[in-house]
Amino acid sequence: MARPKALKLREVLEEIDMSRAAFYRMRARGKAPKLVKLPNGHIRCHRSDLDAWWATRETAA
């Protein structure tokens, strides 16, 4: 079974068209997509988590 696509934070920010600072403010309020920290310290977001987050944004609008 293939591993799910994990996006770099830069890719997430580009897709949602948001600055890193604004993203982290949103994350502090618990309103950002779920992120995972890899053992090497890099941060990733699974495509499925970003898609689920987008779905909640569409219903909130």
MIFISE-218244 format. One record per residue (C-alpha): x, y, z; residue number from 1. Coordinates in pm, whole numbers, plus 50000, padded with zeros to 5 digits. Each point is the difference from the previous one (the first is absolute). Layout:
// residues N
+-------+-------+-------+-----+
|     x |     y |     z |   i |
+-------+-------+-------+-----+
|     X |     Y |     Z | NUM |
...
+-------+-------+-------+-----+
// end
This chain:
// residues 61
+-------+-------+-------+-----+
|     x |     y |     z |   i |
+-------+-------+-------+-----+
| 50000 | 50000 | 50000 |   1 |
| 50135 | 50341 | 49904 |   2 |
| 50074 | 50261 | 50263 |   3 |
| 49760 | 50297 | 49987 |   4 |
| 50130 | 50320 | 49844 |   5 |
| 50155 | 50230 | 50260 |   6 |
| 50032 | 50365 | 49902 |   7 |
| 50273 | 50232 | 50119 |   8 |
| 49882 | 50302 | 50196 |   9 |
| 50108 | 50223 | 49710 |  10 |
| 49771 | 49802 | 49768 |  11 |
| 49709 | 50032 | 50243 |  12 |
| 50054 | 50376 | 50032 |  13 |
| 50008 | 50037 | 49621 |  14 |
| 49680 | 49800 | 49958 |  15 |
| 49803 | 50191 | 50263 |  16 |
| 50164 | 50331 | 49901 |  17 |
| 50105 | 50097 | 50350 |  18 |
| 50314 | 50131 | 50166 |  19 |
| 50188 | 49785 | 50249 |  20 |
| 49923 | 50248 | 50281 |  21 |
| 49626 | 50002 | 49925 |  22 |
| 50002 | 49619 | 49979 |  23 |
| 50161 | 49966 | 50343 |  24 |
| 49751 | 50249 | 50150 |  25 |
| 49718 | 49790 | 49857 |  26 |
| 50169 | 49685 | 50131 |  27 |
| 50024 | 50151 | 50349 |  28 |
| 49620 | 50047 | 49992 |  29 |
| 49955 | 49636 | 49894 |  30 |
| 49866 | 50094 | 49656 |  31 |
| 50284 | 49874 | 49777 |  32 |
| 50042 | 49665 | 49823 |  33 |
| 50167 | 49728 | 50206 |  34 |
| 50379 | 49991 | 49972 |  35 |
| 50242 | 49720 | 50083 |  36 |
| 50360 | 50044 | 50110 |  37 |
| 50239 | 49746 | 49854 |  38 |
| 50290 | 49854 | 50201 |  39 |
| 50238 | 50227 | 49805 |  40 |
| 49805 | 50306 | 50120 |  41 |
| 49833 | 50076 | 49668 |  42 |
| 49629 | 50082 | 50003 |  43 |
| 49756 | 49838 | 49759 |  44 |
| 49627 | 49998 | 49938 |  45 |
| 49832 | 49693 | 49858 |  46 |
| 49802 | 50072 | 49685 |  47 |
| 49694 | 49836 | 50159 |  48 |
| 50021 | 50234 | 50303 |  49 |
| 50029 | 50307 | 49776 |  50 |
| 49705 | 49883 | 49788 |  51 |
| 49791 | 49943 | 50315 |  52 |
| 50093 | 50348 | 50124 |  53 |
| 49897 | 50151 | 49664 |  54 |
| 49664 | 49821 | 50031 |  55 |
| 49938 | 50161 | 50341 |  56 |
| 50091 | 50344 | 49857 |  57 |
| 49749 | 49955 | 49716 |  58 |
| 49716 | 49919 | 50238 |  59 |
| 50094 | 50290 | 50230 |  60 |
| 49986 | 50252 | 49716 |  61 |
+-------+-------+-------+-----+
// end
